[in-house]
Amino acid sequence: MTSTLIHRTRDLLGQAAARYAAVLPLAQGKGAVTLKTGLDQLQSLHTQLAGRRLTVAVFGLVSRGKSALINALVGEAVLETGPLHGVTRWPRSVYWQPPGLTTADGLPWQVEMVDTPGLDEEGGAGRADMAQTVAQQADLIVFVVAGEVTAAEYRLLVDLYRQNKPLLLVFNKMDRYPDVDRQTIYETLNHLRQTLTLGGAVPLAVDEVVMVAARPAPVRVRTEWPDGRCREDWESPDPQIGALRQALVTLIQRDGETLVALNTLHRARRLEADLVSQVAQIHGDQADGIIWRFAQYKALAVALNPIVGLDVVGGALSDLVMIRTLARIYGFPLTNHEAGRLWQAILKSSGALLLSELGSGLLGAGKTTAALLIWGDSATGITALAGAITAQASAAGYGSYAVGKAAKTYLERGCTWGPEGISATLATVLQEAETSPTLQRLRQELTTNLLPGGSPAAADPPAGVG
């Protein structure tokens, strides 16, 4: 995967940040604070992408050697280690720049290793929340064990695996086990890795469990001199960390840019949920007023139009103008072509809405027929004409209202339907319309405006609209 993905992600984040920055002056009170916080975080993600930084979160229970592993990896004793449980009290970051590891555009990778407290440490209330937060921000997860996996470790491992991030299982302190026991533990861990992979959306990052000795136990060394003197000392062997270093370098070289881009987009998507909520509050009333007015005008125009077939054409143009008007409010200037594609997508995603739009044109023939009946039977003709006008205008107004509400949802989500998809969004809009008095209000407005002396401006919009 080339760096094009990161460039595209940066462009998307830049566009989103600019869009919300334009809305910020309109926000007030707590909404302004929430919008500013989300905007700052979005801009921070945009900046991080420029530095080609990949975040690796290191988890495990106490005394599994997480800090020692990071120290050995970077080649420097940056983090405090010791024999006591719980030396690490809060997440800490150490930056590591693997020699010769660059992105597709030649920039050096910067790897952030996040050391976390033991997840089973006494008095560690909130450890689960901390782990979830750190795991969500990480591009890659390393889980450190030191021997056979306990039941507590297995539960934590499964929880982290559900984050859908690449997960590297590291067997530390292998030097403390005889070869036979080491092989048995390795086979057990490898079986666990394969079990977790089954049915998962994302397999583990490597084909094998990585075995290391980040801080090998001191060994006794005997030194003898020619004169017969001898001395015994304890020496610490060099860390055996090469397998982990190679696994990380291989993974970053192969998938690093994809992991960083996708994780950044996931984080940005979570941020936008709050930002969209604030934008909806800022523009919601104005957008609802526009939708309501277009629904009214379209219903009246269809009711008063005597030409069969003109309803569909005129109604479509009215919807396109409404969509473009809403887009300008939310800061998404759409072309006629883009607005037309959105309108078609909305209609195609809802059979009921499509039928109501097309039905307004088909009912035009009924309206014309009813008008002709007036010449033969005055009472029957007037009744038929009134029924045809009401049905046709109501269908047209309802269709415009549903199109507007769906377009509003689309724009509030940043020109994306989000996780629900367009069909689910339209289904929600239509379901809400069925349980709301909107259609009844349209009929009432139509009746009022068609009375002698009535006019489109005679009726006030419903409370809270416009």
Secondary structure, DSSP 4 states (H G I P E B T S, - for coil): --THHHHHHHHHHHHHHHHHHHHGGG--HHHHHHHHHHHHHHHHHHHHHHTTEEEEEEEE-TTS-HHHHHHHHHTS--S---SSTT---S-EEEEE--TT-B-TTSPBPEEEEEE---TT-TT-TTHHHHHHHHHHH-SEEEEEESSSPPHHHHHHHHHHHTT-S-EEEEE--GGGS-HHHHHHHHHHHHHHHHHHHTT-SS--SSSS-EE-BSSPPPEEEEEE-TTS-EEEEEEPPPPB-HHHHHHHHHHHHHHHHHHHHHHHHHHHHHHHHHHHHHHHHHHHHHHHHHHHHHHHHHHHHHHH--STTHHHHHHHHHHHHHHHHHHHHHT----HHHHHHHHHHHHHT-HHHHHHHHHHHHHHHHHHHHHHHHHH-HHHHHHHHHHHHHHHHHHHHHHHHHHHHHHHHHHHTTSS-GGGHHHHHHHHHHHHHHTSSHHHHHHHHHHHHHSTT--TTTSPPPTT--
